[in-house]
Amino acid sequence: MIALALSAGTAALVSAEFLPAGVLPGMARDLGVTEGRAGLTLAATALAGAVTAPTIASVLPRADRRTVLLVLLLLAVISNIVVAISPSFGIVLVSRLLLGVAISGFWSFALSVGVQVTGRPALVSTTVAVGTSMATVIGVPVSSVLGDIIGWRAVFGAAAVLTLMAGAVLWRLLPPVPAQQGAGLAMMRAVLGNRRLVAGVVVIFVAAFANFVAYPYIRVAIEAIDASMVAVLLLGWGLGGLAGNLAAGYLSRWLRWAATAGPAILAIALAALAGTQGSALLAIAVVMWGFGFSMVPVTTQLWVSAIEPRRVESAVGLQVTAFQIAIMSGSVVGGVLVDQQGPPAAMLMGAVAAVLATIGFASLRIIPRVS
């Protein structure tokens, strides 16, 4: 039940993070910006997350982790409410910074909290990642449909309510959790001294960049080929992602190759999407995209915790940092490509990065640091 409570919190946060992908056209029109620029709402979230993930354990070395997680969910509620009533694009960007703090802080602590309480890292990582996939299964396609019916602002208001409900579940089920022994700056310095871990974090960044240079513009890419399939294929992406999470959890016993498989599948899917104009291949590519990328959060979280089993909070913090920097830079680069050359250019850039990540994971052995 603890893992499910953490999964509910993750689902609420990730739904809010990626809502712009489902409502991007309407949001851009209402705020008077291009679709590429509207994608910066993801970049703003990631910017705050990139700063938060490696520092939050040091800033709060002794704070009860249950209290921290609940406060982070409250920050997300405030962010979504401000976005829903915001009169300008600038205020939207600023409020999304709060969401970035909430997401990265929650992700940084969720695995270590779950493992402390349950003692089952693979179960916790998979369950939390399933929350992410459920957010994409439900959040992005449903927000796309609802955004067209009731408006994108109402969708963000609904996200605030769902996040508040997730906080209530976590408050009810999660017991107090003390900070991991030794948490703080010393732990982060020790982790940064692990060259194998740092090399892996760089590869994690490349794998995440491969996805996020394209994902904020998934609706735009689908519409360019077959606008009638937008809602169905956004759902297909999420269902593929759910299957990818479960597959990653099962394959984690062969962790090095499971980590390699995710970006390899992602590369094939994005390359196919960049080169097709047919609805059938479009559908296959989108589902494969969801499957391949959704293996990455599970396998990489387990990868860094396997390399640094005694410093999980800080190791996962670096993994989250890599993701957030990738979201930020990917959103910016993808927005420029979409505005100047169209969605296929962003898909192709993602495919190239995914190939590089595949090579990287295949080259890195998993050797736990015991000192």
Summary of the structure (lengths in Angstrom):
residues: 371
radius of gyration: 18.8
end to end distance: 33.4
largest distance: 56.9
contacts: 1515
relative contact order: 0.17
helix: 87%
strand: 0%
